[in-house]
Amino acid sequence: MASTKEYLEFVLGQLKNSGVSYKKMMGEYLLYSGGVLFGGIYDDRLLIKPTEKAKELLPTAEYALPYDGAKPMLVCDFVDDAEKLCELIKNLI
């Protein structure tokens, strides 16, 4: 199932003024900050690349597959908390 444009707009709204950009890719959205890929929106879920820094910042996050055959990514389960989400992205890059 592809992600909805409405969910993308919600996440981008939560991240306003964070310099986050996106690219649409096969019905999903890749997310960038400062030109660096940090995650994406897959099946209306915000997933974060499991870098060492991301695992440190999200120590209790669950892992999920963005699509069949992909490597697991960290599930960001607090997209409704704009302040916390912006802080995460700022500290990831």
Biotite code that builds the C-alpha atoms (Angstrom):
import biotite.structure as struc

atoms = struc.array([
    struc.Atom([0.000, 0.000, 0.000], chain_id="A", res_id=1, res_name="MET", atom_name="CA", element="C"),
    struc.Atom([1.378, 3.409, -0.946], chain_id="A", res_id=2, res_name="ALA", atom_name="CA", element="C"),
    struc.Atom([1.567, 6.301, 1.470], chain_id="A", res_id=3, res_name="SER", atom_name="CA", element="C"),
    struc.Atom([-0.922, 9.124, 1.194], chain_id="A", res_id=4, res_name="THR", atom_name="CA", element="C"),
    struc.Atom([-0.039, 12.675, 0.288], chain_id="A", res_id=5, res_name="LYS", atom_name="CA", element="C"),
    struc.Atom([-2.067, 13.755, 3.354], chain_id="A", res_id=6, res_name="GLU", atom_name="CA", element="C"),
    struc.Atom([0.219, 11.823, 5.707], chain_id="A", res_id=7, res_name="TYR", atom_name="CA", element="C"),
    struc.Atom([3.304, 13.288, 4.006], chain_id="A", res_id=8, res_name="LEU", atom_name="CA", element="C"),
    struc.Atom([1.861, 16.794, 4.407], chain_id="A", res_id=9, res_name="GLU", atom_name="CA", element="C"),
    struc.Atom([1.098, 16.094, 8.078], chain_id="A", res_id=10, res_name="PHE", atom_name="CA", element="C"),
    struc.Atom([4.680, 14.977, 8.776], chain_id="A", res_id=11, res_name="VAL", atom_name="CA", element="C"),
    struc.Atom([6.152, 17.897, 6.821], chain_id="A", res_id=12, res_name="LEU", atom_name="CA", element="C"),
    struc.Atom([3.857, 20.249, 8.750], chain_id="A", res_id=13, res_name="GLY", atom_name="CA", element="C"),
    struc.Atom([5.201, 18.838, 12.004], chain_id="A", res_id=14, res_name="GLN", atom_name="CA", element="C"),
    struc.Atom([8.732, 19.428, 10.688], chain_id="A", res_id=15, res_name="LEU", atom_name="CA", element="C"),
    struc.Atom([8.161, 22.943, 9.350], chain_id="A", res_id=16, res_name="LYS", atom_name="CA", element="C"),
    struc.Atom([11.257, 25.140, 9.481], chain_id="A", res_id=17, res_name="ASN", atom_name="CA", element="C"),
    struc.Atom([13.447, 22.020, 9.845], chain_id="A", res_id=18, res_name="SER", atom_name="CA", element="C"),
    struc.Atom([14.701, 22.107, 6.263], chain_id="A", res_id=19, res_name="GLY", atom_name="CA", element="C"),
    struc.Atom([13.296, 18.661, 5.484], chain_id="A", res_id=20, res_name="VAL", atom_name="CA", element="C"),
    struc.Atom([12.708, 17.839, 1.836], chain_id="A", res_id=21, res_name="SER", atom_name="CA", element="C"),
    struc.Atom([11.347, 14.758, 0.124], chain_id="A", res_id=22, res_name="TYR", atom_name="CA", element="C"),
    struc.Atom([11.410, 12.744, -3.076], chain_id="A", res_id=23, res_name="LYS", atom_name="CA", element="C"),
    struc.Atom([8.538, 10.572, -4.190], chain_id="A", res_id=24, res_name="LYS", atom_name="CA", element="C"),
    struc.Atom([9.721, 7.066, -4.970], chain_id="A", res_id=25, res_name="MET", atom_name="CA", element="C"),
    struc.Atom([7.392, 4.273, -6.079], chain_id="A", res_id=26, res_name="MET", atom_name="CA", element="C"),
    struc.Atom([4.414, 5.482, -4.039], chain_id="A", res_id=27, res_name="GLY", atom_name="CA", element="C"),
    struc.Atom([6.468, 6.256, -0.934], chain_id="A", res_id=28, res_name="GLU", atom_name="CA", element="C"),
    struc.Atom([8.500, 9.294, 0.156], chain_id="A", res_id=29, res_name="TYR", atom_name="CA", element="C"),
    struc.Atom([12.217, 9.533, 0.946], chain_id="A", res_id=30, res_name="LEU", atom_name="CA", element="C"),
    struc.Atom([13.042, 12.244, 3.504], chain_id="A", res_id=31, res_name="LEU", atom_name="CA", element="C"),
    struc.Atom([16.175, 14.379, 3.514], chain_id="A", res_id=32, res_name="TYR", atom_name="CA", element="C"),
    struc.Atom([17.657, 16.947, 5.855], chain_id="A", res_id=33, res_name="SER", atom_name="CA", element="C"),
    struc.Atom([20.516, 19.058, 4.563], chain_id="A", res_id=34, res_name="GLY", atom_name="CA", element="C"),
    struc.Atom([20.671, 16.789, 1.535], chain_id="A", res_id=35, res_name="GLY", atom_name="CA", element="C"),
    struc.Atom([21.186, 13.689, 3.718], chain_id="A", res_id=36, res_name="VAL", atom_name="CA", element="C"),
    struc.Atom([18.700, 10.825, 3.542], chain_id="A", res_id=37, res_name="LEU", atom_name="CA", element="C"),
    struc.Atom([17.513, 10.084, 7.084], chain_id="A", res_id=38, res_name="PHE", atom_name="CA", element="C"),
    struc.Atom([14.360, 8.060, 6.528], chain_id="A", res_id=39, res_name="GLY", atom_name="CA", element="C"),
    struc.Atom([11.093, 7.919, 4.725], chain_id="A", res_id=40, res_name="GLY", atom_name="CA", element="C"),
    struc.Atom([7.377, 7.528, 4.811], chain_id="A", res_id=41, res_name="ILE", atom_name="CA", element="C"),
    struc.Atom([6.307, 3.978, 4.020], chain_id="A", res_id=42, res_name="TYR", atom_name="CA", element="C"),
    struc.Atom([2.695, 2.788, 4.287], chain_id="A", res_id=43, res_name="ASP", atom_name="CA", element="C"),
    struc.Atom([1.867, 5.981, 6.204], chain_id="A", res_id=44, res_name="ASP", atom_name="CA", element="C"),
    struc.Atom([4.583, 5.320, 8.804], chain_id="A", res_id=45, res_name="ARG", atom_name="CA", element="C"),
    struc.Atom([7.629, 7.476, 9.482], chain_id="A", res_id=46, res_name="LEU", atom_name="CA", element="C"),
    struc.Atom([10.660, 5.184, 9.427], chain_id="A", res_id=47, res_name="LEU", atom_name="CA", element="C"),
    struc.Atom([14.195, 6.285, 10.292], chain_id="A", res_id=48, res_name="ILE", atom_name="CA", element="C"),
    struc.Atom([17.438, 4.795, 8.957], chain_id="A", res_id=49, res_name="LYS", atom_name="CA", element="C"),
    struc.Atom([18.987, 2.791, 11.819], chain_id="A", res_id=50, res_name="PRO", atom_name="CA", element="C"),
    struc.Atom([22.309, 4.606, 12.005], chain_id="A", res_id=51, res_name="THR", atom_name="CA", element="C"),
    struc.Atom([24.309, 4.447, 15.231], chain_id="A", res_id=52, res_name="GLU", atom_name="CA", element="C"),
    struc.Atom([23.111, 7.953, 16.099], chain_id="A", res_id=53, res_name="LYS", atom_name="CA", element="C"),
    struc.Atom([19.468, 7.071, 15.384], chain_id="A", res_id=54, res_name="ALA", atom_name="CA", element="C"),
    struc.Atom([19.681, 3.932, 17.537], chain_id="A", res_id=55, res_name="LYS", atom_name="CA", element="C"),
    struc.Atom([21.171, 6.044, 20.339], chain_id="A", res_id=56, res_name="GLU", atom_name="CA", element="C"),
    struc.Atom([18.393, 8.650, 20.058], chain_id="A", res_id=57, res_name="LEU", atom_name="CA", element="C"),
    struc.Atom([15.625, 6.028, 19.728], chain_id="A", res_id=58, res_name="LEU", atom_name="CA", element="C"),
    struc.Atom([16.810, 3.194, 21.995], chain_id="A", res_id=59, res_name="PRO", atom_name="CA", element="C"),
    struc.Atom([13.353, 1.665, 22.485], chain_id="A", res_id=60, res_name="THR", atom_name="CA", element="C"),
    struc.Atom([12.065, 2.089, 18.934], chain_id="A", res_id=61, res_name="ALA", atom_name="CA", element="C"),
    struc.Atom([10.622, -0.917, 17.184], chain_id="A", res_id=62, res_name="GLU", atom_name="CA", element="C"),
    struc.Atom([11.940, -2.054, 13.828], chain_id="A", res_id=63, res_name="TYR", atom_name="CA", element="C"),
    struc.Atom([9.782, -2.455, 10.731], chain_id="A", res_id=64, res_name="ALA", atom_name="CA", element="C"),
    struc.Atom([10.364, -3.295, 7.095], chain_id="A", res_id=65, res_name="LEU", atom_name="CA", element="C"),
    struc.Atom([9.592, -0.402, 4.749], chain_id="A", res_id=66, res_name="PRO", atom_name="CA", element="C"),
    struc.Atom([8.822, -2.922, 1.974], chain_id="A", res_id=67, res_name="TYR", atom_name="CA", element="C"),
    struc.Atom([9.436, -6.591, 1.226], chain_id="A", res_id=68, res_name="ASP", atom_name="CA", element="C"),
    struc.Atom([13.116, -7.392, 0.893], chain_id="A", res_id=69, res_name="GLY", atom_name="CA", element="C"),
    struc.Atom([14.309, -4.161, 2.550], chain_id="A", res_id=70, res_name="ALA", atom_name="CA", element="C"),
    struc.Atom([16.450, -3.806, 5.630], chain_id="A", res_id=71, res_name="LYS", atom_name="CA", element="C"),
    struc.Atom([14.583, -2.985, 8.855], chain_id="A", res_id=72, res_name="PRO", atom_name="CA", element="C"),
    struc.Atom([14.203, 0.648, 9.866], chain_id="A", res_id=73, res_name="MET", atom_name="CA", element="C"),
    struc.Atom([13.289, 2.343, 13.139], chain_id="A", res_id=74, res_name="LEU", atom_name="CA", element="C"),
    struc.Atom([9.633, 3.250, 13.616], chain_id="A", res_id=75, res_name="VAL", atom_name="CA", element="C"),
    struc.Atom([9.088, 6.829, 14.776], chain_id="A", res_id=76, res_name="CYS", atom_name="CA", element="C"),
    struc.Atom([5.931, 6.610, 16.865], chain_id="A", res_id=77, res_name="ASP", atom_name="CA", element="C"),
    struc.Atom([5.726, 10.240, 17.984], chain_id="A", res_id=78, res_name="PHE", atom_name="CA", element="C"),
    struc.Atom([4.972, 12.118, 14.758], chain_id="A", res_id=79, res_name="VAL", atom_name="CA", element="C"),
    struc.Atom([2.183, 13.950, 16.589], chain_id="A", res_id=80, res_name="ASP", atom_name="CA", element="C"),
    struc.Atom([4.786, 15.622, 18.867], chain_id="A", res_id=81, res_name="ASP", atom_name="CA", element="C"),
    struc.Atom([6.255, 18.315, 16.595], chain_id="A", res_id=82, res_name="ALA", atom_name="CA", element="C"),
    struc.Atom([8.799, 19.558, 19.130], chain_id="A", res_id=83, res_name="GLU", atom_name="CA", element="C"),
    struc.Atom([10.190, 16.092, 19.849], chain_id="A", res_id=84, res_name="LYS", atom_name="CA", element="C"),
    struc.Atom([10.200, 15.210, 16.153], chain_id="A", res_id=85, res_name="LEU", atom_name="CA", element="C"),
    struc.Atom([12.086, 18.372, 15.170], chain_id="A", res_id=86, res_name="CYS", atom_name="CA", element="C"),
    struc.Atom([14.620, 17.737, 17.936], chain_id="A", res_id=87, res_name="GLU", atom_name="CA", element="C"),
    struc.Atom([15.165, 14.194, 16.658], chain_id="A", res_id=88, res_name="LEU", atom_name="CA", element="C"),
    struc.Atom([15.793, 15.309, 13.089], chain_id="A", res_id=89, res_name="ILE", atom_name="CA", element="C"),
    struc.Atom([18.107, 18.102, 14.218], chain_id="A", res_id=90, res_name="LYS", atom_name="CA", element="C"),
    struc.Atom([20.193, 15.630, 16.212], chain_id="A", res_id=91, res_name="ASN", atom_name="CA", element="C"),
    struc.Atom([20.254, 12.932, 13.524], chain_id="A", res_id=92, res_name="LEU", atom_name="CA", element="C"),
    struc.Atom([22.167, 14.987, 10.995], chain_id="A", res_id=93, res_name="ILE", atom_name="CA", element="C"),
])
